[in-house]
């Protein structure tokens, strides 16, 4: 099985405490649904900087900054995409980039 990085872009959490609790519960359900395929639940991303090809640095992580990540294992890219399609970030207006990783060694 291959490993996939799910890079989260954008999205938001509700400000209402009850809605926020429901959103957090949805994340727990999603993580649980991944079972043994969940390798690293990841974290939200804080401060970021973008380093351009010429070495210039700009604050904020570029045009579409990463807002968080999760690392999973799946049978195929299609299976990893299917897992991403169930992620609650999408309900908060975010998007998910799914990328297969590979070992260099």
Secondary structure, DSSP 8 states (H G I E B T S, - for coil): -EEEEEEEE-----SSHHHHHHHHHHHHHHHHHHGGGEEE---B--S-EEE-TTS-EEETSSTT-EEEEEEEEESSHHHHHHHHHT-GGGGGT-EEEEEEE----
